Amino acid sequence: MQLTPEQVKERLDKRGFLALEIPENLDLSTEIKRLKKKKNAVLLAHYYQDGVIQELADYLGDSLYLAQVAEKVSNETIIFAGVHFMAETAKIINPNKKVLLPDLKAGCSLADSCPPIDFKKFIDQYPGAHVVTYINCSAEIKALSTIVCTSSNARRVIESIPEEETIIFAPDKNLGNYLIKETGRDMILWDGSCIVHEAFSFERIVTLSKSYPNAKFIAHPESESQVLEIADYIGSTSGLLNYVQESSATEFIVATEAGILYEMEKRCPKKMFIPAPIQDETCACSECAFMKLNTLEKLYLCLEHEKPEIKLSNKLIEKARLPIIKMLELG
């Protein structure tokens, strides 16, 4: 169905993605591959996406890896199968590229927990402090930062700052508390968190572990401290993935977004991966509803019509780019 640019914009504005009909019997995976080639587009996908999208990705990884890739790709268009802050990051570090996100409402509870106006007032109370922000935040928060980090390189970023200097860490208080223990630095924390990683039930994890006495319990550092205290291994998304491949164990209870289990099972088909239980007993695992807003249908429409597009002002890009580049230079 051919639409005028005005009609496409109208459909987009109403729901945050292109609410259009798709021809029946269309092989979406084949069409997406064709459109990527036709439009010189590259698909970046996070491990938390559905498996069918992960299989179509040109680059699959965690936030750090995808940021590194986004900086270097030469394709005209970047389609980001992830959440809004990730697509923003790609636009910031490669501003001449067109960056598309299948659903503009694919946000992040952690990023939402740190409103820029409130955060500006917060950091103004500590003049001269280094503002270290987790990449899971908006472009406006990055623009207020000294340096950005991911869970993969957060410790390295913190340790790059002289010990006598004051550090503000935002927005994730759980990751911040974990880093305080790991580095011994007394940081000032913003009170933000991720609903996906705070959903895990300490009591139910303990009970589950008794049913699988040989299983290793592994957790992402965005989880609450009591959950991290009983973990056999704590690491970033890529860190967890590497751990299960290198470990001699064959059973793992995994406390992070359940999408990572797809890649774990793919790389280690003879091992068992059990999603850590959450407080809601009606759910088997913790999933990010924002991540799952991206579907195969939306990905196809996004490529076909090259909408929704991430757009940021040049001024915001310039300010937010510096702390991200500082991070990338650390490796």
Residue frames relative to the residue before (quaternion, step in Angstrom):
aa qw qx qy qz dx dy dz
M 1.0000 0.0000 0.0000 0.0000 0.00 0.00 0.00
Q 0.2435 -0.7867 0.5544 0.1205 3.54 -0.58 1.18
L 0.0738 -0.7966 0.5999 0.0070 3.57 -0.84 1.01
T 0.5017 -0.6063 0.5137 0.3417 3.51 -1.21 0.47
P 0.6535 -0.5025 0.3719 0.4267 3.64 -1.16 0.37
E 0.6381 0.5304 -0.3290 0.4508 3.60 1.05 -0.74
Q 0.6576 0.5014 -0.3106 0.4687 3.59 1.02 -0.78
V 0.6242 0.5288 -0.3351 0.4673 3.57 1.03 -0.76
K 0.6566 0.5136 -0.3083 0.4584 3.57 0.93 -0.91
E 0.6420 0.5268 -0.3265 0.4514 3.59 0.99 -0.82
R 0.6665 0.4914 -0.3026 0.4719 3.59 0.90 -0.90
L 0.6511 0.5297 -0.3048 0.4500 3.56 1.03 -0.82
D 0.6810 0.5216 -0.3016 0.4162 3.58 0.82 -0.98
K 0.6461 0.5660 -0.3283 0.3931 3.58 1.02 -0.74
R 0.8481 0.1551 -0.0304 0.5058 3.59 0.88 -0.88
G 0.5464 -0.6405 0.4010 0.3610 3.59 1.20 -0.06
F 0.7533 0.1405 -0.1561 0.6233 3.54 1.32 0.06
L 0.6195 -0.5702 0.3858 0.3772 3.56 -1.24 0.25
A 0.1539 -0.8070 0.5678 0.0511 3.57 -0.26 1.30
L 0.2741 0.7714 -0.5120 0.2601 3.57 0.46 1.27
E 0.5323 -0.6083 0.4803 0.3405 3.53 -1.23 0.46
I 0.2465 -0.7482 0.6003 0.1383 3.54 -1.14 0.74
P 0.5478 -0.6327 0.4262 0.3434 3.61 -0.85 0.88
E 0.5191 -0.6470 0.4610 0.3152 3.56 -0.99 0.82
N 0.8356 0.2229 -0.1811 0.4683 3.53 -1.28 0.58
L 0.4126 0.6966 -0.4865 0.3284 3.58 1.17 0.47
D 0.3356 -0.7185 0.5727 0.2076 3.58 -0.85 0.98
L 0.2934 -0.8187 0.4664 0.1614 3.56 -0.02 1.33
S 0.6455 0.5263 -0.3360 0.4399 3.59 0.92 -0.81
T 0.6606 0.4989 -0.3018 0.4729 3.57 0.96 -0.87
E 0.6629 0.5105 -0.2997 0.4584 3.57 0.97 -0.87
I 0.6356 0.5252 -0.3292 0.4601 3.57 1.01 -0.79
K 0.6412 0.5118 -0.3179 0.4753 3.58 0.98 -0.81
R 0.6549 0.5145 -0.3099 0.4586 3.58 0.97 -0.85
L 0.6831 0.4949 -0.2839 0.4559 3.56 0.91 -0.94
K 0.6012 0.5511 -0.3628 0.4508 3.59 1.04 -0.70
K 0.6825 0.4800 -0.2828 0.4731 3.57 0.91 -0.93
K 0.6640 0.5266 -0.2997 0.4381 3.57 0.91 -0.95
K 0.7893 0.3376 -0.1498 0.4904 3.56 0.92 -0.94
N 0.4107 -0.7263 0.4609 0.3023 3.57 1.28 0.23
A 0.3724 0.7291 -0.4699 0.3300 3.52 0.94 1.06
V 0.2135 -0.7566 0.6068 0.1173 3.54 -1.20 0.63
L 0.2667 -0.7782 0.5542 0.1273 3.57 -0.94 0.94
L 0.1042 -0.7662 0.6337 0.0243 3.54 -0.73 1.17
A 0.0001 0.8186 -0.5732 0.0360 3.61 -0.77 0.98
H 0.3912 -0.7037 0.5490 0.2243 3.52 -1.10 0.79
Y 0.6385 -0.5577 0.3875 0.3622 3.55 -1.21 0.60
Y 0.6578 0.5341 -0.3172 0.4261 3.61 1.15 -0.44
Q 0.4862 0.6469 -0.4428 0.3860 3.59 1.27 0.06
D 0.6323 -0.5026 0.4114 0.4222 3.56 -1.28 0.30
G 0.6538 -0.5653 0.3492 0.3619 3.55 -1.13 0.71
V 0.6360 0.5456 -0.3411 0.4260 3.60 0.97 -0.78
I 0.6587 0.4707 -0.3022 0.5032 3.60 1.13 -0.62
Q 0.6036 0.5565 -0.3545 0.4476 3.58 1.02 -0.75
E 0.6587 0.5308 -0.3104 0.4337 3.59 0.98 -0.83
L 0.6918 0.4760 -0.2726 0.4696 3.59 1.15 -0.58
A 0.5226 0.6855 -0.3944 0.3184 3.57 1.24 -0.39
D 0.4008 -0.6707 0.5699 0.2544 3.52 -1.17 0.70
Y 0.7632 0.0730 -0.0377 0.6409 3.53 1.23 -0.65
L 0.0615 -0.7906 0.6089 -0.0198 3.55 -0.81 1.11
G 0.3355 0.7667 -0.4987 0.2254 3.58 -0.77 0.91
D 0.6266 -0.4971 0.4221 0.4266 3.52 -1.32 -0.35
S 0.7711 -0.3911 0.2355 0.4438 3.58 -1.31 0.05
L 0.6595 0.5099 -0.3206 0.4497 3.60 0.92 -0.84
Y 0.6773 0.4943 -0.2978 0.4563 3.57 0.80 -1.00
L 0.6870 0.4876 -0.2942 0.4513 3.57 0.87 -0.91
A 0.6095 0.5266 -0.3481 0.4796 3.59 1.12 -0.60
Q 0.6451 0.5162 -0.3135 0.4681 3.58 0.99 -0.82
V 0.6530 0.5036 -0.3051 0.4764 3.56 1.01 -0.82
A 0.6558 0.5410 -0.3138 0.4229 3.58 0.87 -0.98
E 0.6280 0.5497 -0.3319 0.4397 3.57 1.11 -0.69
K 0.7916 0.3921 -0.1552 0.4422 3.58 1.00 -0.83
V 0.5321 0.6586 -0.4257 0.3192 3.63 1.10 -0.44
S 0.3310 -0.7624 0.5302 0.1675 3.55 -1.09 0.77
N 0.4554 0.6964 -0.4491 0.3256 3.61 1.23 -0.16
E 0.5819 -0.6079 0.4160 0.3446 3.56 -1.15 0.61
T 0.8067 0.1895 -0.0567 0.5569 3.56 1.05 -0.82
I 0.1745 -0.7492 0.6316 0.0965 3.55 -1.10 0.84
I 0.1087 -0.7500 0.6481 0.0757 3.58 -0.82 1.00
F 0.1524 -0.8148 0.5567 0.0542 3.56 -0.66 1.11
A 0.1359 -0.7649 0.6273 0.0536 3.54 -0.56 1.21
G 0.4651 0.6107 -0.4808 0.4238 3.50 0.11 1.39
V 0.6257 -0.5063 0.3890 0.4482 3.57 -0.93 -0.84
H 0.7779 -0.4336 0.2123 0.4021 3.51 -1.33 0.42
F 0.6808 0.4978 -0.3189 0.4325 3.62 0.80 -0.92
M 0.6133 0.5493 -0.3473 0.4490 3.59 1.12 -0.60
A 0.6614 0.4882 -0.2962 0.4863 3.57 0.97 -0.88
E 0.6085 0.5418 -0.3417 0.4684 3.58 1.07 -0.73
T 0.6456 0.5288 -0.3181 0.4498 3.57 0.93 -0.91
A 0.6391 0.5218 -0.3222 0.4642 3.58 0.98 -0.84
K 0.6629 0.4999 -0.3011 0.4691 3.58 0.97 -0.84
I 0.6468 0.5389 -0.3162 0.4373 3.58 0.98 -0.85
I 0.7718 0.3686 -0.2038 0.4764 3.60 0.82 -0.93
N 0.7614 0.1827 -0.1510 0.6034 3.58 1.28 -0.13
P 0.0479 -0.8941 0.4445 0.0256 3.58 0.80 1.10
N 0.6400 0.5383 -0.3372 0.4323 3.61 1.15 -0.40
K 0.6009 0.5543 -0.3589 0.4503 3.58 1.28 -0.11
K 0.4234 -0.6287 0.5734 0.3111 3.53 -1.27 0.45
V 0.0990 -0.8027 0.5876 0.0264 3.59 -0.72 1.08
L 0.1159 -0.8092 0.5759 0.0124 3.55 -0.74 1.13
L 0.1150 -0.7547 0.6428 0.0627 3.56 -1.20 0.69
P 0.4937 -0.7083 0.4036 0.3028 3.63 -0.56 1.06
D 0.7946 0.0515 -0.0233 0.6044 3.59 1.09 -0.65
L 0.3870 -0.7517 0.4862 0.2211 3.60 -0.52 1.15
K 0.6511 0.5182 -0.3210 0.4522 3.58 1.19 -0.41
A 0.4615 0.6446 -0.4637 0.3956 3.58 1.27 0.19
G 0.0620 0.8438 -0.5224 0.1060 3.52 0.31 1.32
C 0.3933 -0.6867 0.5530 0.2607 3.57 -1.15 -0.63
S 0.4459 -0.7065 0.4806 0.2664 3.58 -0.72 1.05
L 0.6360 0.5280 -0.3302 0.4557 3.58 1.06 -0.70
A 0.6543 0.4950 -0.3103 0.4802 3.58 0.92 -0.88
D 0.6610 0.5194 -0.3039 0.4482 3.58 0.99 -0.83
S 0.6322 0.5581 -0.3308 0.4235 3.59 1.17 -0.53
C 0.7287 0.3683 -0.2217 0.5330 3.59 1.29 -0.02
P 0.1065 -0.8198 0.5616 0.0357 3.62 0.22 1.26
P 0.5536 -0.6627 0.3898 0.3202 3.63 -0.79 0.95
I 0.6445 0.5218 -0.3383 0.4449 3.62 0.91 -0.82
D 0.6872 0.4727 -0.2793 0.4757 3.57 0.89 -0.94
F 0.6550 0.5182 -0.3208 0.4467 3.57 0.98 -0.80
K 0.6132 0.5471 -0.3452 0.4533 3.58 1.04 -0.75
K 0.6484 0.5050 -0.3121 0.4766 3.60 0.98 -0.83
F 0.6379 0.5477 -0.3112 0.4430 3.57 1.06 -0.84
I 0.7332 0.4192 -0.2584 0.4690 3.60 0.73 -1.00
D 0.5768 0.5916 -0.3792 0.4165 3.61 1.16 -0.45
Q 0.5870 0.5776 -0.3632 0.4359 3.58 1.26 -0.34
Y 0.7573 0.3085 -0.1616 0.5524 3.59 1.25 -0.37
P 0.0844 -0.8341 0.5440 0.0360 3.60 0.47 1.15
G 0.7884 0.3034 -0.2429 0.4768 3.55 -0.99 0.90
A 0.5332 0.6392 -0.4107 0.3719 3.59 1.23 -0.18
H 0.4472 -0.6369 0.5534 0.2970 3.54 -1.23 0.58
V 0.2019 -0.7842 0.5775 0.1041 3.59 -0.75 1.01
V 0.0579 -0.7932 0.6058 -0.0196 3.54 -0.40 1.31
T 0.0323 -0.8205 0.5707 -0.0056 3.56 -0.61 1.09
Y 0.4879 -0.6295 0.5378 0.2764 3.48 -1.10 0.88
I 0.5808 -0.6352 0.3828 0.3358 3.58 -0.92 0.88
N 0.5939 0.5674 -0.3500 0.4504 3.59 1.26 -0.40
C 0.5451 0.5684 -0.4298 0.4416 3.57 0.57 1.16
S 0.6380 -0.5588 0.3752 0.3741 3.55 -1.25 0.37
A 0.6682 -0.4832 0.3813 0.4178 3.54 -1.32 0.26
E 0.6311 0.5461 -0.3321 0.4396 3.58 1.04 -0.75
I 0.6466 0.4913 -0.3159 0.4906 3.60 1.06 -0.71
K 0.6259 0.5302 -0.3389 0.4608 3.59 0.97 -0.77
A 0.6480 0.5351 -0.3137 0.4420 3.57 1.04 -0.79
L 0.6725 0.4663 -0.2847 0.4993 3.59 1.25 -0.38
S 0.6005 0.6298 -0.3143 0.3795 3.57 1.31 -0.12
T 0.4799 -0.6149 0.5432 0.3106 3.51 -1.38 0.36
I 0.7723 -0.1091 0.1233 0.6135 3.54 0.99 -0.97
V 0.3363 -0.7170 0.5790 0.1939 3.54 -1.19 0.67
C 0.0748 -0.7842 0.6115 0.0735 3.58 -1.22 0.41
T 0.2680 -0.6911 0.6282 0.2364 3.54 -1.36 0.11
S 0.6575 -0.4845 0.3610 0.4502 3.59 -1.21 0.08
S 0.5991 0.5767 -0.3584 0.4242 3.61 1.19 -0.46
N 0.8260 0.2135 -0.0871 0.5143 3.59 0.94 -0.84
A 0.3175 0.7959 -0.4763 0.1972 3.60 1.28 0.16
R 0.6572 0.5056 -0.3251 0.4547 3.60 0.88 -0.85
R 0.6489 0.5180 -0.3164 0.4587 3.58 0.95 -0.86
V 0.6393 0.5218 -0.3194 0.4658 3.58 1.03 -0.80
I 0.6647 0.4984 -0.3076 0.4638 3.59 0.86 -0.93
E 0.7087 0.4680 -0.2662 0.4558 3.59 0.89 -0.90
S 0.5816 0.5748 -0.3775 0.4346 3.59 1.25 -0.19
I 0.6358 0.5106 -0.3158 0.4850 3.58 1.29 -0.28
P 0.5424 -0.6433 0.4204 0.3394 3.64 -0.78 0.97
E 0.5928 -0.6399 0.3712 0.3185 3.57 -0.97 0.95
E 0.6850 0.4959 -0.3006 0.4411 3.59 1.04 -0.66
E 0.5860 0.6016 -0.3599 0.4065 3.60 1.27 -0.20
T 0.4599 -0.6713 0.5133 0.2725 3.57 -1.16 0.68
I 0.1257 -0.7960 0.5904 0.0449 3.55 -0.99 0.90
I 0.1604 -0.7137 0.6735 0.1062 3.53 -1.09 0.88
F 0.0859 -0.7952 0.5990 0.0393 3.58 -0.86 0.96
A 0.1023 0.7882 -0.5947 0.1207 3.55 -0.86 1.02
P 0.6817 -0.1465 -0.6886 -0.1992 1.52 -2.35 0.84
D 0.6182 0.6112 -0.3422 0.3565 3.64 1.19 -0.31
K 0.3250 -0.7784 0.5087 0.1721 3.57 -0.44 1.23
N 0.6320 0.5395 -0.3417 0.4390 3.61 1.07 -0.67
L 0.6494 0.4746 -0.3055 0.5096 3.56 0.98 -0.84
G 0.6278 0.5496 -0.3292 0.4422 3.58 1.03 -0.78
N 0.6701 0.4902 -0.2939 0.4736 3.58 0.91 -0.91
Y 0.6225 0.5326 -0.3326 0.4672 3.57 1.06 -0.75
L 0.6797 0.4918 -0.2857 0.4631 3.59 0.95 -0.88
I 0.5830 0.5609 -0.3677 0.4586 3.58 1.11 -0.63
K 0.6771 0.4823 -0.2851 0.4771 3.58 0.95 -0.89
E 0.6933 0.4960 -0.2747 0.4448 3.57 0.98 -0.86
T 0.7879 0.3355 -0.1575 0.4918 3.57 0.95 -0.86
G 0.3949 -0.7234 0.4755 0.3076 3.58 1.18 -0.49
R 0.4958 0.6558 -0.4240 0.3799 3.58 1.29 0.21
D 0.3418 -0.7344 0.5540 0.1921 3.56 -0.99 0.88
M 0.0066 0.8514 -0.5221 0.0500 3.57 0.15 1.28
I 0.4184 -0.6517 0.5698 0.2749 3.53 -1.30 0.47
L 0.1728 -0.8389 0.5139 0.0469 3.57 -0.58 1.17
W 0.3731 -0.6589 0.6073 0.2402 3.51 -1.17 0.74
D 0.4274 -0.7320 0.4792 0.2276 3.59 -0.99 0.83
G 0.3500 0.7191 -0.5257 0.2898 3.58 0.36 1.26
S 0.0171 -0.8073 0.5899 -0.0018 3.58 -1.22 0.38
C 0.4511 -0.6596 0.5401 0.2642 3.52 -1.38 0.31
I 0.4257 -0.7301 0.4656 0.2627 3.59 -0.63 1.07
V 0.5956 0.5715 -0.3692 0.4270 3.60 1.13 -0.56
H 0.7570 0.3906 -0.2097 0.4800 3.57 0.84 -0.97
E 0.6429 0.4897 -0.3365 0.4833 3.59 1.21 -0.24
A 0.5540 0.6460 -0.3758 0.3668 3.58 1.28 -0.17
F 0.5366 0.6550 -0.4089 0.3403 3.60 1.15 -0.40
S 0.3230 -0.7532 0.5502 0.1603 3.54 -1.03 0.88
F 0.4248 -0.7144 0.5029 0.2371 3.57 -0.59 1.18
E 0.6839 0.5024 -0.2898 0.4426 3.58 0.83 -1.00
R 0.6962 0.4680 -0.2824 0.4652 3.59 0.89 -0.89
I 0.6006 0.5401 -0.3591 0.4676 3.59 1.13 -0.57
V 0.6390 0.5221 -0.3190 0.4662 3.58 0.98 -0.86
T 0.6601 0.5048 -0.3003 0.4683 3.57 0.96 -0.90
L 0.6574 0.5109 -0.3052 0.4623 3.57 0.95 -0.90
S 0.6309 0.5518 -0.3308 0.4336 3.58 1.00 -0.81
K 0.6208 0.5409 -0.3399 0.4544 3.58 1.10 -0.63
S 0.6566 0.4992 -0.3057 0.4756 3.57 1.15 -0.61
Y 0.7536 0.2234 -0.1350 0.6033 3.56 1.28 -0.46
P 0.0978 -0.8642 0.4908 0.0520 3.61 0.51 1.16
N 0.6999 0.4555 -0.2779 0.4749 3.61 1.15 -0.47
A 0.5273 0.6564 -0.4008 0.3612 3.58 1.28 -0.13
K 0.3545 -0.6868 0.5916 0.2293 3.55 -1.15 0.70
F 0.2590 -0.7517 0.5868 0.1536 3.54 -0.94 0.94
I 0.0159 -0.8111 0.5831 -0.0445 3.57 -0.60 1.18
A 0.0734 -0.8328 0.5477 -0.0333 3.56 -0.97 0.89
H 0.4558 -0.6392 0.5510 0.2830 3.52 -1.27 0.58
P 0.5299 -0.6799 0.4047 0.3054 3.64 -0.93 0.82
E 0.5271 0.5926 -0.4362 0.4250 3.63 1.21 0.10
S 0.5150 0.6391 -0.4153 0.3923 3.59 1.28 -0.14
E 0.6230 -0.5555 0.3952 0.3836 3.57 -1.24 0.43
S 0.6764 -0.5573 0.3151 0.3641 3.54 -1.16 0.70
Q 0.6577 0.5135 -0.3350 0.4376 3.62 0.93 -0.76
V 0.6170 0.5186 -0.3358 0.4874 3.57 1.16 -0.56
L 0.6678 0.5056 -0.2999 0.4566 3.59 0.94 -0.89
E 0.6094 0.5922 -0.3509 0.3935 3.59 1.06 -0.70
I 0.7426 0.3800 -0.2293 0.5016 3.62 1.09 -0.57
A 0.4809 0.6913 -0.4274 0.3288 3.60 1.26 0.06
D 0.4310 -0.6709 0.5425 0.2642 3.55 -1.13 0.71
Y 0.7849 0.0196 -0.0011 0.6193 3.54 1.19 -0.58
I 0.1215 -0.7628 0.6328 0.0535 3.56 -1.07 0.87
G 0.2571 0.7882 -0.5291 0.1808 3.58 -0.76 0.94
S 0.6568 -0.4839 0.4079 0.4099 3.50 -1.37 0.20
T 0.7238 -0.4100 0.3052 0.4636 3.56 -1.27 0.11
S 0.6982 0.4372 -0.2719 0.4975 3.59 0.86 -0.93
G 0.6061 0.5604 -0.3485 0.4440 3.58 1.11 -0.64
L 0.6429 0.5104 -0.3128 0.4779 3.57 0.99 -0.82
L 0.6533 0.5210 -0.3065 0.4558 3.55 0.98 -0.88
N 0.6604 0.4938 -0.3047 0.4766 3.58 0.95 -0.81
Y 0.6363 0.5581 -0.3297 0.4183 3.57 0.98 -0.87
V 0.6979 0.4726 -0.2968 0.4489 3.60 0.80 -0.95
Q 0.6306 0.5251 -0.3390 0.4602 3.59 1.14 -0.52
E 0.7382 0.4316 -0.2218 0.4686 3.56 0.99 -0.87
S 0.6018 0.5922 -0.3564 0.4002 3.60 1.15 -0.56
S 0.4581 -0.6700 0.5142 0.2773 3.55 -1.17 0.64
A 0.5071 0.6466 -0.4202 0.3850 3.58 1.26 -0.23
T 0.2997 -0.7672 0.5452 0.1562 3.56 -1.19 0.57
E 0.7349 0.3093 -0.2095 0.5660 3.59 1.28 -0.08
F 0.0099 -0.8067 0.5894 -0.0425 3.56 -0.95 0.93
I 0.2060 -0.7082 0.6597 0.1442 3.53 -1.14 0.79
V 0.1480 -0.8521 0.5021 0.0052 3.55 -0.48 1.24
A 0.1223 -0.8039 0.5813 0.0311 3.57 -0.64 1.18
T 0.5384 0.5121 -0.5224 0.4183 3.50 -0.01 1.42
E 0.7443 -0.3676 0.2600 0.4932 3.60 -1.24 -0.04
A 0.5395 -0.7043 0.3674 0.2792 3.55 -0.78 1.11
G 0.5055 0.6739 -0.4208 0.3365 3.60 1.17 -0.31
I 0.6009 0.5898 -0.3569 0.4046 3.58 1.13 -0.62
L 0.5602 0.6256 -0.3898 0.3779 3.60 1.15 -0.53
Y 0.5707 0.5966 -0.3812 0.4161 3.60 1.12 -0.58
E 0.7120 0.4320 -0.2558 0.4909 3.58 0.85 -0.96
M 0.6049 0.5502 -0.3576 0.4511 3.59 1.07 -0.66
E 0.6864 0.4766 -0.2805 0.4722 3.56 0.89 -0.93
K 0.6241 0.5434 -0.3293 0.4547 3.55 1.10 -0.69
R 0.7300 0.4218 -0.2353 0.4836 3.57 0.93 -0.89
C 0.7895 0.1924 -0.0916 0.5756 3.58 1.11 -0.64
P 0.0648 -0.8716 0.4844 0.0369 3.62 0.58 1.12
K 0.6889 0.4748 -0.2880 0.4659 3.59 1.17 -0.40
K 0.6335 0.5096 -0.3318 0.4784 3.57 1.30 0.05
M 0.3906 -0.7172 0.5341 0.2187 3.56 -1.24 0.55
F 0.0857 -0.7920 0.6042 0.0174 3.57 -0.94 0.97
I 0.1047 -0.8093 0.5780 -0.0080 3.52 -0.65 1.22
P 0.3814 -0.7245 0.5142 0.2556 3.63 -0.66 0.99
A 0.4880 -0.6544 0.4878 0.3092 3.58 -0.92 0.88
P 0.4653 -0.6984 0.4677 0.2776 3.61 -0.90 0.87
I 0.3119 -0.7415 0.5685 0.1723 3.53 -1.20 0.63
Q 0.7145 -0.4714 0.3128 0.4117 3.54 -1.31 0.18
D 0.6512 0.4777 -0.3055 0.5044 3.57 1.13 -0.64
E 0.3008 -0.8095 0.4809 0.1516 3.56 -0.27 1.26
T 0.5896 0.5693 -0.3771 0.4315 3.62 1.23 -0.14
C 0.6980 0.4202 -0.2568 0.5199 3.60 1.30 -0.24
A 0.4219 -0.7318 0.4847 0.2270 3.55 -0.99 0.84
C 0.8119 0.0540 0.0048 0.5812 3.58 1.13 -0.51
S 0.5029 -0.6374 0.4893 0.3186 3.55 -1.31 0.16
E 0.0044 0.7999 -0.5979 0.0506 3.56 -0.60 1.19
C 0.4053 -0.6859 0.5485 0.2540 3.54 -1.17 0.66
A 0.3689 -0.7536 0.5030 0.2076 3.57 -0.46 1.22
F 0.6094 0.5562 -0.3502 0.4434 3.59 1.12 -0.64
M 0.6496 0.5183 -0.3132 0.4597 3.58 0.91 -0.93
K 0.7194 0.4672 -0.2518 0.4480 3.54 0.94 -0.92
L 0.4543 0.6600 -0.4674 0.3737 3.62 1.24 0.12
N 0.6238 0.5060 -0.3377 0.4907 3.57 1.18 -0.51
T 0.0056 -0.8021 0.5955 -0.0452 3.57 -0.66 1.13
L 0.6796 -0.4715 0.3630 0.4289 3.54 -1.30 0.21
E 0.6398 0.5380 -0.3169 0.4480 3.57 1.03 -0.84
K 0.6824 0.4759 -0.2819 0.4780 3.57 0.91 -0.92
L 0.6184 0.5411 -0.3417 0.4561 3.57 1.07 -0.72
Y 0.6432 0.5155 -0.3154 0.4701 3.58 0.99 -0.81
L 0.6862 0.4810 -0.2862 0.4646 3.60 0.83 -0.98
C 0.6114 0.5627 -0.3321 0.4464 3.55 1.08 -0.78
L 0.6895 0.4652 -0.2654 0.4877 3.57 0.96 -0.89
E 0.6531 0.5391 -0.3139 0.4293 3.56 0.91 -0.92
H 0.8093 0.2703 -0.1165 0.5083 3.58 0.86 -0.99
E 0.3472 -0.7672 0.4678 0.2683 3.59 1.36 -0.11
K 0.5913 0.4695 -0.3855 0.5305 3.52 0.99 1.02
P 0.5754 -0.1460 -0.8047 -0.0034 1.70 -2.21 1.22
E 0.2809 -0.7596 0.5699 0.1389 3.54 -1.12 0.76
I 0.4107 -0.6828 0.5502 0.2498 3.56 -1.08 0.80
K 0.0218 0.7996 -0.5981 0.0496 3.56 -0.73 1.07
L 0.0010 0.7833 -0.6191 0.0559 3.53 -0.87 1.06
S 0.5380 -0.6197 0.4534 0.3479 3.56 -1.10 0.61
N 0.6076 -0.5662 0.4100 0.3772 3.57 -1.15 0.57
K 0.6261 0.5491 -0.3338 0.4416 3.57 1.05 -0.77
L 0.6712 0.4829 -0.2954 0.4785 3.59 0.94 -0.90
I 0.6280 0.5338 -0.3358 0.4559 3.58 0.97 -0.82
E 0.6588 0.5237 -0.3118 0.4410 3.58 0.90 -0.92
K 0.6985 0.4664 -0.2750 0.4680 3.59 0.91 -0.89
A 0.7135 0.4598 -0.2621 0.4591 3.58 0.92 -0.88
R 0.5873 0.6162 -0.3562 0.3854 3.57 1.16 -0.55
L 0.6313 0.5891 -0.3385 0.3740 3.59 0.90 -0.91
P 0.7171 0.4260 -0.2899 0.4693 3.68 0.73 -0.89
I 0.6161 0.5241 -0.3579 0.4665 3.60 1.13 -0.48
I 0.6411 0.5162 -0.3201 0.4691 3.58 0.95 -0.84
K 0.6082 0.5485 -0.3488 0.4556 3.60 1.02 -0.77
M 0.6488 0.5110 -0.3101 0.4709 3.56 1.00 -0.85
L 0.6850 0.4990 -0.2906 0.4442 3.57 0.81 -1.01
E 0.6276 0.5426 -0.3318 0.4490 3.58 1.10 -0.66
L 0.6247 0.5263 -0.3363 0.4686 3.59 1.20 -0.51
G 0.4787 -0.6794 0.4278 0.3554 3.57 1.23 -0.46
